[in-house]
Each structure stands twice: as structure tokens, then as C-alpha cells.
């Protein structure tokens, strides 16, 4: 869209989608898994409704992966400042209903910040949506294979793979999450190895596309829902 199209859109609707991502290790998958997935699920959910999806915020909070080359981490205060400035800009232009589609668990500070921001902008409604562990999507993941985690099969979609990279055939044992949370970046890399937290590295595309359909539908339902009574 150009600015004139956005201006015309705002005469008839006030919804927008902001995807949040991260650039970090995902074992044998792309560093940008957490950017690709929230932006794509947002776009597929919003397109039939004509709701604009803004570009993904490509860097998030991932200090624990700093020893994996290519992993870029923002400080929490930096990340929140970026998101705040984006929300402020959207509100100033007339967007009143904003769906934040998050693709990275380390961005949870935004979920805590959203009520603070909306308290200062009572004319707006902001929904924070972790697309991968929303109730229906997570239930579909668990029904497909309960051993699912970071950088495992559950993030291995046709659009997050790298050409020519062969996935290991074995199922990796689940790591001790309590231990993971206590480790510094160097110790974490030594413990995790390739970066998969546990589970198979890939599953059939039919399984993945079935999960994806649920995720898109669940995200779209938020855009067409009650927005806490607003709209």
C-alpha cells in the first residue's frame, strides 16, 4: 500500500496488524523463523478482510542465544521503546484496533506493556497474540505430536527451511527447561548443541499445513471478534 491507500482505508476501518519477530538460532532452520511465521500468519489471516499488516519487527529479546552466530538481541527497554513508538504512530494516524501477532517467546515484555499503553490510550484496543501457543493452535500441535519445542518440527514449515539443508532423522530428547533458564549464553550453547530443544526435526508437510490452517483461522477470528467491546 501507499500512504494514500492507507488514508482511504482509515475512512472505513481502523484495524491493523503488527507482527513481532526475532532473528535468532533455530537449529537447522532459518535464523528468521520467528519473523517469517508471525508475518505470514498475519498476512494470510488479514488479507480476506482487507486489514493492513505492517512489516514484522525483525529483532526481539533473545540474550540467551547470543553465542550462536547470527542471533541478534535487543535490550528489553529498547524493544519496548520501539513497540511503543510504533503503537503511538498508529494511534496518531487513526488506527484504533491493533492486533500484535507475536512470533517469539522472549518478546513477552510487550504482552505486559500493552495494558499500560492502552491505559494511556483509552480510545484504542490492542490484542496480543502468541500465534503458536494460542489455544486452538497449541491443541493442534499437541494432537499432532506432544514432543514439540523451539527449533523442532513444530517450526519446520516449507517456508522456514533452507534449500540443501538436510534435517537429522532422529528425535532429540527434550532438554531440561529449568536448567535452560538458568544458563548463561555460552553454557546454554554447550548444553543445547544444535539448538533444538527436543523432538523430531521435521514432520510431513500434511501435518504442518493442517496446523497452519488452524493458526490462520484462529488469528483471523481475533480480527473479526469483539475487541473487548470496541469497534
N, C-alpha and C positions, 0 to 999 in steps of 0.2 A: 504494500500500500504506500501511496504518497501522502503528504500531510493533508491535502485537500480531500482525499478519500476518508481519512480519519475524521476530519472535521464534519463531513457529511454523515458518517456513521454515528457520531455523537449526537446528532439531531434526533436519532430514533432509538438509540440504545446506549447503555452506559457500562456494559460488561467488558472485561479484558482478562487475559490470562498472562501470568508472569511465571515462566519456568525457572527453577533454580537447579544448578548442577554443581559438578566438581570435576576437576582434572586430576586424576589420581590412578594409582596402580589398580588394575583389575586382572591380575594374573596374565593369562594368555590373550585376554580381550583388549580392546582399545582403551587407552587412557581416558577417553571421553565418554565412556559408557554412561556415566551419571549426567552427562549433558544431552546425549542423543535421546535417551529414553524419556525424560520428562518433557522435552520439547516435542518429540514425536507424538507421545500420547496426548499432549495438549492440543497439538495441531489436528490430529485425527478426530478428537472429541469436539473441537470448536468449529471446524470447517463447515459442517452441515448447518450450523446455527448462525454462521456469518460473524462470529465473535473473533476479534483480532487476538493473535498470540504474539507477544513481544519476544525478541530473541532471548535465548537462555542466558542467565548469568553463569558464565562458564567456570568460575573459580569459587570454591567454597572453603569450608573449615575442615582441614584434614591433616593436622600436625603429626599424627601418629604414623603417616606414610612418607614422611619427608626423606627417609633413607632409600626410598625407591625412586630412581631417576625418572623425571617427568611429572612427579606428583607435586602440585603447587598448592600451598595452603595460605589462606588469608587469616589474619587475626580475627577473633570473634567481633571485636569492635569495628574493624574495617568492613567486615561482611555486613554487619547490621547497618552501618552508615551508608553503604551502597544501596541496600534494600530500602532503607528509609528515604533516600533521595529519589529513588525510582517511584516509590509509592507517593511521595509528595508531588512529583511531577504529574503522575497520573491523576491525582485528585485535583490538582490545579487546573487541569485541562478538561475536567468534567466526567472522568471515569468514577463511578460510584460503587460498582460491584467488581471486585478484583479477586480472581482465583489464583492463588500461588500453588503451582504444581511443583513439588519438591522431589528431586531425584537422589538425594544424598542424606544419610542419617546424621552426618556431622553438622548439617545446617539447622539443627533443632532449635538453636537460639532464635531463629526467625519465628518459629511457632510460639515461643514465649513472648517475643516482642510484638507480635501482631495485635494482641488485646491492648497493649499500651498505645500503639499507633492509632487504633480505631477509637480509643477513648479521647484522643486529641482531634479526631476527625469523625464526629458522630454522624455526619452525612454519608459516610462510606461504610461498606461492608467488605471485609476481607476474609476469605476462607483459605485455610492452609491445608494442603492435601499431599500427604506422602503417598504417591500413586502406587508403590509396590506393596505396601502393607495396609492399604485401605481394606476394610472388612471383606468385601466380596473377592477382591483380587488375591488377598492373602489366603483366603479359604480355598481358592482355586489352586494356588501354588501348593498348599499343604495336601490337597486332594491328589495332586499330580505326583508329588514326591516330598515327604516331610523333611528330608535332609537337604535343606536349601539355605544358602548363605551368600555373603559377599564374594563376588568373582566366581561363583559356581555356575551350574547350569541355569539357574533362575535369571541370570543376567545375560545369558548367551542366546541372543536373537540374531537372525540373519544380518541385521544392520549394526550389530555391535562386534561382529567378528572381523578379524583381519585376514585378507586373502593370503593363502600359502602357509598359514599358521595351523598346525595340527594340534588338536586337543588331546591331552592324556586320556587313556581309556579307563583308568581305574577310578574308583570312588575314594576321595580323600577323607580320612576320618575328621570329624568335627573337632575344631580347636576348643580349648578351654576359654570361654569368653571372659570369665572373671580374670583370668591371667592376662588375656589380651589387653584388657582395660588398664592394667597396672604397669604395662611395659613401656619403656622409652622407645623412640623410633628405631634405634639400632638393634635393641633386644627383640623388638617386635618383628623386624625383618628376619632375624636369625631364627625366631620361633616359627613364623609362618612359611618361610621358604618362598614359594612362587606367588603367594598372596591370596590363594583360595582359602576361605575359612572352613570349608568342608562340604563334601557332597560330590556328585558327578560333575564333570566339566561341561557336559552337553547332554541334551535330550533331543528326541525327534522334533523336527520343525512343527509337526502337527500339534504336539503338546504345547509348544511355545506360542503358537498362533492362537490356540484356544485360550490361554492365559491372557494374551494381548487383547483379544476381543472383550473379555470381561473388564480389563483395565480401562479401555477406551470408553466402554459403556458407563462404567462407574464414574469416570471423570466427567462425562457428558451430563450425567444425572445431577451433578453438583451445579453445573452451569444453568440447568433448567429448573432447579429447585427453588426453595422459598427464601434462601439467603438470609435466614434468621428473621424473616418477616419483611425484609426490604424489597424494593423493586416494583 
